[in-house]
Amino acid sequence: MLWSIIAGAIVGCIAGKIMDSDLSFVMSIIVGIIGSFVGSFLFGLVGFHTTGIANFIVSVIGACICIAVARKIK
């Protein structure tokens, strides 16, 4: 569980920088964790299953997608 929070914070922070978004620390964790699920789901739909560093990259892409969708909803 602690690893998920740490990884979520790192992924959310990187995605926030890529998308030029000013996220709080808690929001970075939430976006990172949700982004990990979104990225894994979307890449799994096309048959791309990841491990290792590729999983981290997929998580960042998923978090960027979450930020983009949140901007469109706002």
CHARMM internal coordinates of N, CA and C (Angstrom, degrees):
IC EDIT
DIST 1 N 1 CA 1.4474
DIST 1 CA 1 C 1.5231
ANGL 1 N 1 CA 1 C 110.72
DIST 1 C 2 N 1.3117
ANGL 1 CA 1 C 2 N 117.17
DIHE 1 N 1 CA 1 C 2 N -43.43
DIST 2 N 2 CA 1.4580
ANGL 1 C 2 N 2 CA 120.71
DIHE 1 CA 1 C 2 N 2 CA 178.89
DIST 2 CA 2 C 1.5195
ANGL 2 N 2 CA 2 C 110.39
DIHE 1 C 2 N 2 CA 2 C -62.58
DIST 2 C 3 N 1.3454
ANGL 2 CA 2 C 3 N 116.29
DIHE 2 N 2 CA 2 C 3 N -39.44
DIST 3 N 3 CA 1.4565
ANGL 2 C 3 N 3 CA 120.06
DIHE 2 CA 2 C 3 N 3 CA 178.34
DIST 3 CA 3 C 1.5286
ANGL 3 N 3 CA 3 C 111.03
DIHE 2 C 3 N 3 CA 3 C -62.07
DIST 3 C 4 N 1.3300
ANGL 3 CA 3 C 4 N 117.99
DIHE 3 N 3 CA 3 C 4 N -37.81
DIST 4 N 4 CA 1.4659
ANGL 3 C 4 N 4 CA 121.55
DIHE 3 CA 3 C 4 N 4 CA 178.74
DIST 4 CA 4 C 1.5193
ANGL 4 N 4 CA 4 C 111.10
DIHE 3 C 4 N 4 CA 4 C -63.95
DIST 4 C 5 N 1.3140
ANGL 4 CA 4 C 5 N 116.61
DIHE 4 N 4 CA 4 C 5 N -39.46
DIST 5 N 5 CA 1.4634
ANGL 4 C 5 N 5 CA 120.21
DIHE 4 CA 4 C 5 N 5 CA 179.62
DIST 5 CA 5 C 1.5214
ANGL 5 N 5 CA 5 C 110.55
DIHE 4 C 5 N 5 CA 5 C -68.63
DIST 5 C 6 N 1.3245
ANGL 5 CA 5 C 6 N 117.41
DIHE 5 N 5 CA 5 C 6 N -43.23
DIST 6 N 6 CA 1.4644
ANGL 5 C 6 N 6 CA 120.98
DIHE 5 CA 5 C 6 N 6 CA 179.53
DIST 6 CA 6 C 1.5241
ANGL 6 N 6 CA 6 C 110.41
DIHE 5 C 6 N 6 CA 6 C -65.32
DIST 6 C 7 N 1.3339
ANGL 6 CA 6 C 7 N 116.49
DIHE 6 N 6 CA 6 C 7 N -47.14
DIST 7 N 7 CA 1.4666
ANGL 6 C 7 N 7 CA 120.24
DIHE 6 CA 6 C 7 N 7 CA 179.00
DIST 7 CA 7 C 1.5272
ANGL 7 N 7 CA 7 C 110.76
DIHE 6 C 7 N 7 CA 7 C -63.53
DIST 7 C 8 N 1.3283
ANGL 7 CA 7 C 8 N 117.26
DIHE 7 N 7 CA 7 C 8 N -39.98
DIST 8 N 8 CA 1.4633
ANGL 7 C 8 N 8 CA 120.94
DIHE 7 CA 7 C 8 N 8 CA 178.05
DIST 8 CA 8 C 1.5139
ANGL 8 N 8 CA 8 C 112.14
DIHE 7 C 8 N 8 CA 8 C -62.44
DIST 8 C 9 N 1.3279
ANGL 8 CA 8 C 9 N 116.80
DIHE 8 N 8 CA 8 C 9 N -38.83
DIST 9 N 9 CA 1.4650
ANGL 8 C 9 N 9 CA 120.35
DIHE 8 CA 8 C 9 N 9 CA 178.64
DIST 9 CA 9 C 1.5236
ANGL 9 N 9 CA 9 C 110.67
DIHE 8 C 9 N 9 CA 9 C -66.23
DIST 9 C 10 N 1.3162
ANGL 9 CA 9 C 10 N 116.90
DIHE 9 N 9 CA 9 C 10 N -42.25
DIST 10 N 10 CA 1.4683
ANGL 9 C 10 N 10 CA 120.31
DIHE 9 CA 9 C 10 N 10 CA 179.90
DIST 10 CA 10 C 1.5209
ANGL 10 N 10 CA 10 C 110.58
DIHE 9 C 10 N 10 CA 10 C -66.64
DIST 10 C 11 N 1.3219
ANGL 10 CA 10 C 11 N 116.69
DIHE 10 N 10 CA 10 C 11 N -47.22
DIST 11 N 11 CA 1.4722
ANGL 10 C 11 N 11 CA 121.05
DIHE 10 CA 10 C 11 N 11 CA 179.63
DIST 11 CA 11 C 1.5282
ANGL 11 N 11 CA 11 C 110.64
DIHE 10 C 11 N 11 CA 11 C -62.03
DIST 11 C 12 N 1.3320
ANGL 11 CA 11 C 12 N 116.87
DIHE 11 N 11 CA 11 C 12 N -45.45
DIST 12 N 12 CA 1.4632
ANGL 11 C 12 N 12 CA 120.77
DIHE 11 CA 11 C 12 N 12 CA 179.57
DIST 12 CA 12 C 1.5191
ANGL 12 N 12 CA 12 C 112.66
DIHE 11 C 12 N 12 CA 12 C -63.33
DIST 12 C 13 N 1.3232
ANGL 12 CA 12 C 13 N 116.82
DIHE 12 N 12 CA 12 C 13 N -38.16
DIST 13 N 13 CA 1.4616
ANGL 12 C 13 N 13 CA 120.88
DIHE 12 CA 12 C 13 N 13 CA 178.64
DIST 13 CA 13 C 1.5292
ANGL 13 N 13 CA 13 C 111.05
DIHE 12 C 13 N 13 CA 13 C -66.16
DIST 13 C 14 N 1.3288
ANGL 13 CA 13 C 14 N 116.04
DIHE 13 N 13 CA 13 C 14 N -44.54
DIST 14 N 14 CA 1.4667
ANGL 13 C 14 N 14 CA 119.96
DIHE 13 CA 13 C 14 N 14 CA 178.77
DIST 14 CA 14 C 1.5274
ANGL 14 N 14 CA 14 C 110.67
DIHE 13 C 14 N 14 CA 14 C -64.07
DIST 14 C 15 N 1.3166
ANGL 14 CA 14 C 15 N 117.11
DIHE 14 N 14 CA 14 C 15 N -44.45
DIST 15 N 15 CA 1.4659
ANGL 14 C 15 N 15 CA 120.75
DIHE 14 CA 14 C 15 N 15 CA 179.31
DIST 15 CA 15 C 1.5260
ANGL 15 N 15 CA 15 C 110.47
DIHE 14 C 15 N 15 CA 15 C -63.96
DIST 15 C 16 N 1.3244
ANGL 15 CA 15 C 16 N 117.41
DIHE 15 N 15 CA 15 C 16 N -38.59
DIST 16 N 16 CA 1.4563
ANGL 15 C 16 N 16 CA 120.80
DIHE 15 CA 15 C 16 N 16 CA 177.65
DIST 16 CA 16 C 1.5220
ANGL 16 N 16 CA 16 C 111.99
DIHE 15 C 16 N 16 CA 16 C -62.28
DIST 16 C 17 N 1.3230
ANGL 16 CA 16 C 17 N 116.45
DIHE 16 N 16 CA 16 C 17 N -39.62
DIST 17 N 17 CA 1.4729
ANGL 16 C 17 N 17 CA 120.61
DIHE 16 CA 16 C 17 N 17 CA 177.94
DIST 17 CA 17 C 1.5235
ANGL 17 N 17 CA 17 C 110.96
DIHE 16 C 17 N 17 CA 17 C -68.82
DIST 17 C 18 N 1.3354
ANGL 17 CA 17 C 18 N 117.15
DIHE 17 N 17 CA 17 C 18 N -41.34
DIST 18 N 18 CA 1.4635
ANGL 17 C 18 N 18 CA 120.51
DIHE 17 CA 17 C 18 N 18 CA 179.45
DIST 18 CA 18 C 1.5207
ANGL 18 N 18 CA 18 C 110.69
DIHE 17 C 18 N 18 CA 18 C -63.96
DIST 18 C 19 N 1.3270
ANGL 18 CA 18 C 19 N 116.38
DIHE 18 N 18 CA 18 C 19 N -42.42
DIST 19 N 19 CA 1.4656
ANGL 18 C 19 N 19 CA 121.17
DIHE 18 CA 18 C 19 N 19 CA -176.80
DIST 19 CA 19 C 1.5282
ANGL 19 N 19 CA 19 C 112.67
DIHE 18 C 19 N 19 CA 19 C -88.56
DIST 19 C 20 N 1.3220
ANGL 19 CA 19 C 20 N 117.57
DIHE 19 N 19 CA 19 C 20 N 3.64
DIST 20 N 20 CA 1.4628
ANGL 19 C 20 N 20 CA 123.56
DIHE 19 CA 19 C 20 N 20 CA -179.56
DIST 20 CA 20 C 1.5319
ANGL 20 N 20 CA 20 C 110.64
DIHE 19 C 20 N 20 CA 20 C 53.57
DIST 20 C 21 N 1.3307
ANGL 20 CA 20 C 21 N 114.11
DIHE 20 N 20 CA 20 C 21 N 53.17
DIST 21 N 21 CA 1.4519
ANGL 20 C 21 N 21 CA 121.50
DIHE 20 CA 20 C 21 N 21 CA -178.56
DIST 21 CA 21 C 1.5188
ANGL 21 N 21 CA 21 C 109.15
DIHE 20 C 21 N 21 CA 21 C -117.58
DIST 21 C 22 N 1.3146
ANGL 21 CA 21 C 22 N 116.75
DIHE 21 N 21 CA 21 C 22 N 141.31
DIST 22 N 22 CA 1.4547
ANGL 21 C 22 N 22 CA 121.95
DIHE 21 CA 21 C 22 N 22 CA -179.49
DIST 22 CA 22 C 1.5227
ANGL 22 N 22 CA 22 C 108.78
DIHE 21 C 22 N 22 CA 22 C -100.21
DIST 22 C 23 N 1.3418
ANGL 22 CA 22 C 23 N 115.81
DIHE 22 N 22 CA 22 C 23 N 89.12
DIST 23 N 23 CA 1.4530
ANGL 22 C 23 N 23 CA 121.26
DIHE 22 CA 22 C 23 N 23 CA -177.46
DIST 23 CA 23 C 1.5235
ANGL 23 N 23 CA 23 C 110.41
DIHE 22 C 23 N 23 CA 23 C -99.86
DIST 23 C 24 N 1.3267
ANGL 23 CA 23 C 24 N 115.86
DIHE 23 N 23 CA 23 C 24 N 144.52
DIST 24 N 24 CA 1.4618
ANGL 23 C 24 N 24 CA 119.52
DIHE 23 CA 23 C 24 N 24 CA 173.02
DIST 24 CA 24 C 1.5310
ANGL 24 N 24 CA 24 C 108.57
DIHE 23 C 24 N 24 CA 24 C -72.76
DIST 24 C 25 N 1.3181
ANGL 24 CA 24 C 25 N 115.96
DIHE 24 N 24 CA 24 C 25 N 169.69
DIST 25 N 25 CA 1.4555
ANGL 24 C 25 N 25 CA 120.06
DIHE 24 CA 24 C 25 N 25 CA -178.60
DIST 25 CA 25 C 1.5284
ANGL 25 N 25 CA 25 C 111.67
DIHE 24 C 25 N 25 CA 25 C -61.84
DIST 25 C 26 N 1.3159
ANGL 25 CA 25 C 26 N 116.44
DIHE 25 N 25 CA 25 C 26 N -43.14
DIST 26 N 26 CA 1.4710
ANGL 25 C 26 N 26 CA 120.64
DIHE 25 CA 25 C 26 N 26 CA 179.61
DIST 26 CA 26 C 1.5232
ANGL 26 N 26 CA 26 C 110.61
DIHE 25 C 26 N 26 CA 26 C -65.12
DIST 26 C 27 N 1.3152
ANGL 26 CA 26 C 27 N 117.20
DIHE 26 N 26 CA 26 C 27 N -42.53
DIST 27 N 27 CA 1.4671
ANGL 26 C 27 N 27 CA 120.43
DIHE 26 CA 26 C 27 N 27 CA 178.88
DIST 27 CA 27 C 1.5198
ANGL 27 N 27 CA 27 C 111.19
DIHE 26 C 27 N 27 CA 27 C -66.37
DIST 27 C 28 N 1.3358
ANGL 27 CA 27 C 28 N 117.69
DIHE 27 N 27 CA 27 C 28 N -33.64
DIST 28 N 28 CA 1.4641
ANGL 27 C 28 N 28 CA 120.59
DIHE 27 CA 27 C 28 N 28 CA 175.83
DIST 28 CA 28 C 1.5217
ANGL 28 N 28 CA 28 C 110.92
DIHE 27 C 28 N 28 CA 28 C -62.23
DIST 28 C 29 N 1.3284
ANGL 28 CA 28 C 29 N 116.24
DIHE 28 N 28 CA 28 C 29 N -42.04
DIST 29 N 29 CA 1.4606
ANGL 28 C 29 N 29 CA 120.35
DIHE 28 CA 28 C 29 N 29 CA 178.35
DIST 29 CA 29 C 1.5231
ANGL 29 N 29 CA 29 C 110.49
DIHE 28 C 29 N 29 CA 29 C -63.62
DIST 29 C 30 N 1.3238
ANGL 29 CA 29 C 30 N 116.34
DIHE 29 N 29 CA 29 C 30 N -46.24
DIST 30 N 30 CA 1.4692
ANGL 29 C 30 N 30 CA 120.68
DIHE 29 CA 29 C 30 N 30 CA -178.52
DIST 30 CA 30 C 1.5282
ANGL 30 N 30 CA 30 C 111.13
DIHE 29 C 30 N 30 CA 30 C -63.79
DIST 30 C 31 N 1.3262
ANGL 30 CA 30 C 31 N 116.77
DIHE 30 N 30 CA 30 C 31 N -46.67
DIST 31 N 31 CA 1.4652
ANGL 30 C 31 N 31 CA 120.71
DIHE 30 CA 30 C 31 N 31 CA 179.50
DIST 31 CA 31 C 1.5256
ANGL 31 N 31 CA 31 C 110.31
DIHE 30 C 31 N 31 CA 31 C -63.95
DIST 31 C 32 N 1.3176
ANGL 31 CA 31 C 32 N 117.33
DIHE 31 N 31 CA 31 C 32 N -38.55
DIST 32 N 32 CA 1.4596
ANGL 31 C 32 N 32 CA 120.55
DIHE 31 CA 31 C 32 N 32 CA 179.09
DIST 32 CA 32 C 1.5147
ANGL 32 N 32 CA 32 C 112.87
DIHE 31 C 32 N 32 CA 32 C -64.45
DIST 32 C 33 N 1.3202
ANGL 32 CA 32 C 33 N 116.94
DIHE 32 N 32 CA 32 C 33 N -43.89
DIST 33 N 33 CA 1.4649
ANGL 32 C 33 N 33 CA 120.47
DIHE 32 CA 32 C 33 N 33 CA -179.44
DIST 33 CA 33 C 1.5213
ANGL 33 N 33 CA 33 C 111.08
DIHE 32 C 33 N 33 CA 33 C -69.32
DIST 33 C 34 N 1.3251
ANGL 33 CA 33 C 34 N 117.19
DIHE 33 N 33 CA 33 C 34 N -45.96
DIST 34 N 34 CA 1.4662
ANGL 33 C 34 N 34 CA 120.22
DIHE 33 CA 33 C 34 N 34 CA 178.39
DIST 34 CA 34 C 1.5243
ANGL 34 N 34 CA 34 C 110.23
DIHE 33 C 34 N 34 CA 34 C -65.57
DIST 34 C 35 N 1.3279
ANGL 34 CA 34 C 35 N 116.49
DIHE 34 N 34 CA 34 C 35 N -39.60
DIST 35 N 35 CA 1.4641
ANGL 34 C 35 N 35 CA 120.90
DIHE 34 CA 34 C 35 N 35 CA 178.42
DIST 35 CA 35 C 1.5151
ANGL 35 N 35 CA 35 C 112.57
DIHE 34 C 35 N 35 CA 35 C -61.35
DIST 35 C 36 N 1.3169
ANGL 35 CA 35 C 36 N 116.31
DIHE 35 N 35 CA 35 C 36 N -34.39
DIST 36 N 36 CA 1.4546
ANGL 35 C 36 N 36 CA 120.20
DIHE 35 CA 35 C 36 N 36 CA 177.21
DIST 36 CA 36 C 1.5243
ANGL 36 N 36 CA 36 C 110.78
DIHE 35 C 36 N 36 CA 36 C -63.49
DIST 36 C 37 N 1.3200
ANGL 36 CA 36 C 37 N 116.56
DIHE 36 N 36 CA 36 C 37 N -43.99
DIST 37 N 37 CA 1.4643
ANGL 36 C 37 N 37 CA 120.15
DIHE 36 CA 36 C 37 N 37 CA 177.75
DIST 37 CA 37 C 1.5263
ANGL 37 N 37 CA 37 C 111.20
DIHE 36 C 37 N 37 CA 37 C -65.70
DIST 37 C 38 N 1.3231
ANGL 37 CA 37 C 38 N 116.79
DIHE 37 N 37 CA 37 C 38 N -43.75
DIST 38 N 38 CA 1.4709
ANGL 37 C 38 N 38 CA 120.94
DIHE 37 CA 37 C 38 N 38 CA -178.94
DIST 38 CA 38 C 1.5283
ANGL 38 N 38 CA 38 C 110.34
DIHE 37 C 38 N 38 CA 38 C -63.02
DIST 38 C 39 N 1.3313
ANGL 38 CA 38 C 39 N 116.40
DIHE 38 N 38 CA 38 C 39 N -47.65
DIST 39 N 39 CA 1.4593
ANGL 38 C 39 N 39 CA 119.80
DIHE 38 CA 38 C 39 N 39 CA 179.87
DIST 39 CA 39 C 1.5171
ANGL 39 N 39 CA 39 C 112.79
DIHE 38 C 39 N 39 CA 39 C -61.53
DIST 39 C 40 N 1.3236
ANGL 39 CA 39 C 40 N 116.52
DIHE 39 N 39 CA 39 C 40 N -44.93
DIST 40 N 40 CA 1.4656
ANGL 39 C 40 N 40 CA 119.98
DIHE 39 CA 39 C 40 N 40 CA 179.21
DIST 40 CA 40 C 1.5228
ANGL 40 N 40 CA 40 C 111.43
DIHE 39 C 40 N 40 CA 40 C -63.45
DIST 40 C 41 N 1.3245
ANGL 40 CA 40 C 41 N 116.38
DIHE 40 N 40 CA 40 C 41 N -39.77
DIST 41 N 41 CA 1.4614
ANGL 40 C 41 N 41 CA 120.48
DIHE 40 CA 40 C 41 N 41 CA 179.11
DIST 41 CA 41 C 1.5274
ANGL 41 N 41 CA 41 C 111.18
DIHE 40 C 41 N 41 CA 41 C -65.29
DIST 41 C 42 N 1.3238
ANGL 41 CA 41 C 42 N 116.65
DIHE 41 N 41 CA 41 C 42 N -49.99
DIST 42 N 42 CA 1.4636
ANGL 41 C 42 N 42 CA 120.11
DIHE 41 CA 41 C 42 N 42 CA -176.80
DIST 42 CA 42 C 1.5220
ANGL 42 N 42 CA 42 C 112.25
DIHE 41 C 42 N 42 CA 42 C -65.36
DIST 42 C 43 N 1.3194
ANGL 42 CA 42 C 43 N 116.73
DIHE 42 N 42 CA 42 C 43 N -43.46
DIST 43 N 43 CA 1.4628
ANGL 42 C 43 N 43 CA 119.20
DIHE 42 CA 42 C 43 N 43 CA 178.77
DIST 43 CA 43 C 1.5280
ANGL 43 N 43 CA 43 C 110.70
DIHE 42 C 43 N 43 CA 43 C -69.97
DIST 43 C 44 N 1.3318
ANGL 43 CA 43 C 44 N 117.44
DIHE 43 N 43 CA 43 C 44 N -30.54
DIST 44 N 44 CA 1.4612
ANGL 43 C 44 N 44 CA 121.01
DIHE 43 CA 43 C 44 N 44 CA 175.82
DIST 44 CA 44 C 1.5177
ANGL 44 N 44 CA 44 C 112.46
DIHE 43 C 44 N 44 CA 44 C -66.62
DIST 44 C 45 N 1.3353
ANGL 44 CA 44 C 45 N 115.88
DIHE 44 N 44 CA 44 C 45 N -31.66
DIST 45 N 45 CA 1.4719
ANGL 44 C 45 N 45 CA 119.50
DIHE 44 CA 44 C 45 N 45 CA 178.48
DIST 45 CA 45 C 1.5190
ANGL 45 N 45 CA 45 C 112.17
DIHE 44 C 45 N 45 CA 45 C -62.84
DIST 45 C 46 N 1.3279
ANGL 45 CA 45 C 46 N 116.33
DIHE 45 N 45 CA 45 C 46 N -33.19
DIST 46 N 46 CA 1.4609
ANGL 45 C 46 N 46 CA 119.78
DIHE 45 CA 45 C 46 N 46 CA -179.62
DIST 46 CA 46 C 1.5233
ANGL 46 N 46 CA 46 C 111.80
DIHE 45 C 46 N 46 CA 46 C -94.58
DIST 46 C 47 N 1.3468
ANGL 46 CA 46 C 47 N 116.84
DIHE 46 N 46 CA 46 C 47 N 6.71
DIST 47 N 47 CA 1.4538
ANGL 46 C 47 N 47 CA 120.76
DIHE 46 CA 46 C 47 N 47 CA 175.28
DIST 47 CA 47 C 1.5151
ANGL 47 N 47 CA 47 C 114.92
DIHE 46 C 47 N 47 CA 47 C 87.17
DIST 47 C 48 N 1.3089
ANGL 47 CA 47 C 48 N 118.08
DIHE 47 N 47 CA 47 C 48 N 17.22
DIST 48 N 48 CA 1.4631
ANGL 47 C 48 N 48 CA 122.15
DIHE 47 CA 47 C 48 N 48 CA -178.94
DIST 48 CA 48 C 1.5267
ANGL 48 N 48 CA 48 C 108.46
DIHE 47 C 48 N 48 CA 48 C -104.92
DIST 48 C 49 N 1.3272
ANGL 48 CA 48 C 49 N 117.03
DIHE 48 N 48 CA 48 C 49 N 102.17
DIST 49 N 49 CA 1.4584
ANGL 48 C 49 N 49 CA 122.01
DIHE 48 CA 48 C 49 N 49 CA -179.87
DIST 49 CA 49 C 1.5157
ANGL 49 N 49 CA 49 C 108.47
DIHE 48 C 49 N 49 CA 49 C -106.80
DIST 49 C 50 N 1.3224
ANGL 49 CA 49 C 50 N 116.80
DIHE 49 N 49 CA 49 C 50 N 131.77
DIST 50 N 50 CA 1.4534
ANGL 49 C 50 N 50 CA 120.97
DIHE 49 CA 49 C 50 N 50 CA -169.36
DIST 50 CA 50 C 1.5206
ANGL 50 N 50 CA 50 C 112.78
DIHE 49 C 50 N 50 CA 50 C -114.66
DIST 50 C 51 N 1.3193
ANGL 50 CA 50 C 51 N 114.27
DIHE 50 N 50 CA 50 C 51 N 159.07
DIST 51 N 51 CA 1.4553
ANGL 50 C 51 N 51 CA 122.91
DIHE 50 CA 50 C 51 N 51 CA 170.13
DIST 51 CA 51 C 1.5292
ANGL 51 N 51 CA 51 C 107.81
DIHE 50 C 51 N 51 CA 51 C -143.94
DIST 51 C 52 N 1.2987
ANGL 51 CA 51 C 52 N 115.97
DIHE 51 N 51 CA 51 C 52 N 158.84
DIST 52 N 52 CA 1.4578
ANGL 51 C 52 N 52 CA 120.71
DIHE 51 CA 51 C 52 N 52 CA 175.33
DIST 52 CA 52 C 1.5141
ANGL 52 N 52 CA 52 C 113.49
DIHE 51 C 52 N 52 CA 52 C 68.09
DIST 52 C 53 N 1.3259
ANGL 52 CA 52 C 53 N 115.57
DIHE 52 N 52 CA 52 C 53 N -137.34
DIST 53 N 53 CA 1.4706
ANGL 52 C 53 N 53 CA 121.47
DIHE 52 CA 52 C 53 N 53 CA -175.85
DIST 53 CA 53 C 1.5258
ANGL 53 N 53 CA 53 C 111.42
DIHE 52 C 53 N 53 CA 53 C -67.21
DIST 53 C 54 N 1.3258
ANGL 53 CA 53 C 54 N 117.64
DIHE 53 N 53 CA 53 C 54 N -29.33
DIST 54 N 54 CA 1.4638
ANGL 53 C 54 N 54 CA 120.28
DIHE 53 CA 53 C 54 N 54 CA 177.68
DIST 54 CA 54 C 1.5232
ANGL 54 N 54 CA 54 C 110.77
DIHE 53 C 54 N 54 CA 54 C -63.65
DIST 54 C 55 N 1.3162
ANGL 54 CA 54 C 55 N 117.37
DIHE 54 N 54 CA 54 C 55 N -34.53
DIST 55 N 55 CA 1.4646
ANGL 54 C 55 N 55 CA 121.32
DIHE 54 CA 54 C 55 N 55 CA 176.93
DIST 55 CA 55 C 1.5275
ANGL 55 N 55 CA 55 C 110.50
DIHE 54 C 55 N 55 CA 55 C -64.48
DIST 55 C 56 N 1.3133
ANGL 55 CA 55 C 56 N 116.75
DIHE 55 N 55 CA 55 C 56 N -38.03
DIST 56 N 56 CA 1.4628
ANGL 55 C 56 N 56 CA 121.56
DIHE 55 CA 55 C 56 N 56 CA 177.36
DIST 56 CA 56 C 1.5283
ANGL 56 N 56 CA 56 C 110.74
DIHE 55 C 56 N 56 CA 56 C -63.86
DIST 56 C 57 N 1.3187
ANGL 56 CA 56 C 57 N 116.45
DIHE 56 N 56 CA 56 C 57 N -42.60
DIST 57 N 57 CA 1.4661
ANGL 56 C 57 N 57 CA 121.37
DIHE 56 CA 56 C 57 N 57 CA 179.64
DIST 57 CA 57 C 1.5265
ANGL 57 N 57 CA 57 C 110.34
DIHE 56 C 57 N 57 CA 57 C -65.72
DIST 57 C 58 N 1.3219
ANGL 57 CA 57 C 58 N 117.32
DIHE 57 N 57 CA 57 C 58 N -41.69
DIST 58 N 58 CA 1.4642
ANGL 57 C 58 N 58 CA 121.61
DIHE 57 CA 57 C 58 N 58 CA 177.39
DIST 58 CA 58 C 1.5268
ANGL 58 N 58 CA 58 C 110.01
DIHE 57 C 58 N 58 CA 58 C -62.46
DIST 58 C 59 N 1.3177
ANGL 58 CA 58 C 59 N 117.59
DIHE 58 N 58 CA 58 C 59 N -38.12
DIST 59 N 59 CA 1.4624
ANGL 58 C 59 N 59 CA 121.66
DIHE 58 CA 58 C 59 N 59 CA 178.03
DIST 59 CA 59 C 1.5244
ANGL 59 N 59 CA 59 C 111.29
DIHE 58 C 59 N 59 CA 59 C -63.89
DIST 59 C 60 N 1.3209
ANGL 59 CA 59 C 60 N 116.98
DIHE 59 N 59 CA 59 C 60 N -41.95
DIST 60 N 60 CA 1.4735
ANGL 59 C 60 N 60 CA 120.64
DIHE 59 CA 59 C 60 N 60 CA 178.06
DIST 60 CA 60 C 1.5210
ANGL 60 N 60 CA 60 C 110.08
DIHE 59 C 60 N 60 CA 60 C -64.36
DIST 60 C 61 N 1.3250
ANGL 60 CA 60 C 61 N 117.53
DIHE 60 N 60 CA 60 C 61 N -41.89
DIST 61 N 61 CA 1.4658
ANGL 60 C 61 N 61 CA 120.87
DIHE 60 CA 60 C 61 N 61 CA 177.91
DIST 61 CA 61 C 1.5287
ANGL 61 N 61 CA 61 C 110.22
DIHE 60 C 61 N 61 CA 61 C -62.47
DIST 61 C 62 N 1.3297
ANGL 61 CA 61 C 62 N 116.91
DIHE 61 N 61 CA 61 C 62 N -43.24
DIST 62 N 62 CA 1.4630
ANGL 61 C 62 N 62 CA 120.74
DIHE 61 CA 61 C 62 N 62 CA 177.47
DIST 62 CA 62 C 1.5220
ANGL 62 N 62 CA 62 C 112.26
DIHE 61 C 62 N 62 CA 62 C -62.30
DIST 62 C 63 N 1.3335
ANGL 62 CA 62 C 63 N 117.40
DIHE 62 N 62 CA 62 C 63 N -39.42
DIST 63 N 63 CA 1.4629
ANGL 62 C 63 N 63 CA 120.96
DIHE 62 CA 62 C 63 N 63 CA 177.97
DIST 63 CA 63 C 1.5268
ANGL 63 N 63 CA 63 C 110.68
DIHE 62 C 63 N 63 CA 63 C -66.74
DIST 63 C 64 N 1.3242
ANGL 63 CA 63 C 64 N 117.31
DIHE 63 N 63 CA 63 C 64 N -38.00
DIST 64 N 64 CA 1.4724
ANGL 63 C 64 N 64 CA 120.31
DIHE 63 CA 63 C 64 N 64 CA 176.25
DIST 64 CA 64 C 1.5206
ANGL 64 N 64 CA 64 C 110.64
DIHE 63 C 64 N 64 CA 64 C -63.21
DIST 64 C 65 N 1.3180
ANGL 64 CA 64 C 65 N 116.83
DIHE 64 N 64 CA 64 C 65 N -39.18
DIST 65 N 65 CA 1.4660
ANGL 64 C 65 N 65 CA 120.97
DIHE 64 CA 64 C 65 N 65 CA 176.95
DIST 65 CA 65 C 1.5263
ANGL 65 N 65 CA 65 C 110.01
DIHE 64 C 65 N 65 CA 65 C -62.90
DIST 65 C 66 N 1.3345
ANGL 65 CA 65 C 66 N 117.09
DIHE 65 N 65 CA 65 C 66 N -42.56
DIST 66 N 66 CA 1.4733
ANGL 65 C 66 N 66 CA 120.76
DIHE 65 CA 65 C 66 N 66 CA 178.68
DIST 66 CA 66 C 1.5265
ANGL 66 N 66 CA 66 C 111.28
DIHE 65 C 66 N 66 CA 66 C -61.44
DIST 66 C 67 N 1.3148
ANGL 66 CA 66 C 67 N 116.97
DIHE 66 N 66 CA 66 C 67 N -42.24
DIST 67 N 67 CA 1.4653
ANGL 66 C 67 N 67 CA 120.46
DIHE 66 CA 66 C 67 N 67 CA 178.93
DIST 67 CA 67 C 1.5255
ANGL 67 N 67 CA 67 C 110.26
DIHE 66 C 67 N 67 CA 67 C -64.71
DIST 67 C 68 N 1.3370
ANGL 67 CA 67 C 68 N 117.11
DIHE 67 N 67 CA 67 C 68 N -42.58
DIST 68 N 68 CA 1.4695
ANGL 67 C 68 N 68 CA 120.75
DIHE 67 CA 67 C 68 N 68 CA 179.89
DIST 68 CA 68 C 1.5286
ANGL 68 N 68 CA 68 C 110.97
DIHE 67 C 68 N 68 CA 68 C -63.32
DIST 68 C 69 N 1.3248
ANGL 68 CA 68 C 69 N 116.87
DIHE 68 N 68 CA 68 C 69 N -41.85
DIST 69 N 69 CA 1.4720
ANGL 68 C 69 N 69 CA 120.61
DIHE 68 CA 68 C 69 N 69 CA 179.34
DIST 69 CA 69 C 1.5446
ANGL 69 N 69 CA 69 C 109.72
DIHE 68 C 69 N 69 CA 69 C -65.95
DIST 69 C 70 N 1.3126
ANGL 69 CA 69 C 70 N 117.27
DIHE 69 N 69 CA 69 C 70 N -41.38
DIST 70 N 70 CA 1.4627
ANGL 69 C 70 N 70 CA 120.68
DIHE 69 CA 69 C 70 N 70 CA 178.89
DIST 70 CA 70 C 1.5254
ANGL 70 N 70 CA 70 C 111.30
DIHE 69 C 70 N 70 CA 70 C -63.05
DIST 70 C 71 N 1.3191
ANGL 70 CA 70 C 71 N 117.06
DIHE 70 N 70 CA 70 C 71 N -36.35
DIST 71 N 71 CA 1.4731
ANGL 70 C 71 N 71 CA 119.96
DIHE 70 CA 70 C 71 N 71 CA 176.61
DIST 71 CA 71 C 1.5190
ANGL 71 N 71 CA 71 C 111.61
DIHE 70 C 71 N 71 CA 71 C -65.73
DIST 71 C 72 N 1.3234
ANGL 71 CA 71 C 72 N 116.79
DIHE 71 N 71 CA 71 C 72 N -38.45
DIST 72 N 72 CA 1.4666
ANGL 71 C 72 N 72 CA 120.51
DIHE 71 CA 71 C 72 N 72 CA -179.88
DIST 72 CA 72 C 1.5308
ANGL 72 N 72 CA 72 C 111.30
DIHE 71 C 72 N 72 CA 72 C -69.43
DIST 72 C 73 N 1.3200
ANGL 72 CA 72 C 73 N 116.55
DIHE 72 N 72 CA 72 C 73 N -34.18
DIST 73 N 73 CA 1.4706
ANGL 72 C 73 N 73 CA 120.45
DIHE 72 CA 72 C 73 N 73 CA 179.80
DIST 73 CA 73 C 1.5088
ANGL 73 N 73 CA 73 C 110.60
DIHE 72 C 73 N 73 CA 73 C -71.71
DIST 73 C 74 N 1.3120
ANGL 73 CA 73 C 74 N 117.92
DIHE 73 N 73 CA 73 C 74 N -37.20
DIST 74 N 74 CA 1.4572
ANGL 73 C 74 N 74 CA 122.14
DIHE 73 CA 73 C 74 N 74 CA -178.48
DIST 74 CA 74 C 1.4585
ANGL 74 N 74 CA 74 C 112.87
DIHE 73 C 74 N 74 CA 74 C -59.68
END
COOR INIT
IC SEED 1 N 1 CA 1 C
IC BUILD
